Amino acid sequence: MPRRRIPESLKLLHRVQSTRLSLAKRLNALAQLAQTLDSCLCRDNSSPATGATALSAQDALQLLETINEVVRTQLLPLLAKRHLPISTIAQLNEEQRAWLAQDFQRSI
């Protein structure tokens, strides 16, 4: 029986979720996963993805929801324990929100 290939995005998600890996390795996998998603979601619609890069809109949404949950419940608390807290947008003051909005617009 042929072995089923796990798409690259799922392999990376499993690395992000793995409590057996160091925080650094999990964050690295998260960065790679973000790049993979970006390339899948931002490619030209005239050339549909195939194979390991194929990702439907529903799959992408479900993957993003899972990533958000892992970051919120696992990675952010680990970062805070290491004295590297990351604030949510709701925790920012007006000046910080304005800077964030400008930086976001500039980067896209």
MODELLER restraints for C-alpha pairs under 7 A, 6 or more apart:
rsr = mdl.restraints
at = mdl.atoms
rsr.add(forms.Gaussian(group=physical.xy_distance, feature=features.Distance(at['CA:7:A'], at['CA:52:A']), mean=4.66, stdev=0.5))
rsr.add(forms.Gaussian(group=physical.xy_distance, feature=features.Distance(at['CA:8:A'], at['CA:52:A']), mean=6.03, stdev=0.5))
rsr.add(forms.Gaussian(group=physical.xy_distance, feature=features.Distance(at['CA:9:A'], at['CA:33:A']), mean=5.99, stdev=0.5))
rsr.add(forms.Gaussian(group=physical.xy_distance, feature=features.Distance(at['CA:9:A'], at['CA:36:A']), mean=6.69, stdev=0.5))
rsr.add(forms.Gaussian(group=physical.xy_distance, feature=features.Distance(at['CA:12:A'], at['CA:29:A']), mean=5.56, stdev=0.5))
rsr.add(forms.Gaussian(group=physical.xy_distance, feature=features.Distance(at['CA:12:A'], at['CA:33:A']), mean=5.78, stdev=0.5))
rsr.add(forms.Gaussian(group=physical.xy_distance, feature=features.Distance(at['CA:13:A'], at['CA:33:A']), mean=6.94, stdev=0.5))
rsr.add(forms.Gaussian(group=physical.xy_distance, feature=features.Distance(at['CA:15:A'], at['CA:26:A']), mean=6.00, stdev=0.5))
rsr.add(forms.Gaussian(group=physical.xy_distance, feature=features.Distance(at['CA:15:A'], at['CA:29:A']), mean=6.11, stdev=0.5))
rsr.add(forms.Gaussian(group=physical.xy_distance, feature=features.Distance(at['CA:16:A'], at['CA:26:A']), mean=4.53, stdev=0.5))
rsr.add(forms.Gaussian(group=physical.xy_distance, feature=features.Distance(at['CA:16:A'], at['CA:27:A']), mean=6.83, stdev=0.5))
rsr.add(forms.Gaussian(group=physical.xy_distance, feature=features.Distance(at['CA:16:A'], at['CA:29:A']), mean=5.66, stdev=0.5))
rsr.add(forms.Gaussian(group=physical.xy_distance, feature=features.Distance(at['CA:16:A'], at['CA:30:A']), mean=5.77, stdev=0.5))
rsr.add(forms.Gaussian(group=physical.xy_distance, feature=features.Distance(at['CA:17:A'], at['CA:70:A']), mean=6.57, stdev=0.5))
rsr.add(forms.Gaussian(group=physical.xy_distance, feature=features.Distance(at['CA:40:A'], at['CA:53:A']), mean=6.42, stdev=0.5))
rsr.add(forms.Gaussian(group=physical.xy_distance, feature=features.Distance(at['CA:40:A'], at['CA:55:A']), mean=6.83, stdev=0.5))
rsr.add(forms.Gaussian(group=physical.xy_distance, feature=features.Distance(at['CA:76:A'], at['CA:86:A']), mean=6.94, stdev=0.5))
rsr.add(forms.Gaussian(group=physical.xy_distance, feature=features.Distance(at['CA:79:A'], at['CA:85:A']), mean=5.89, stdev=0.5))
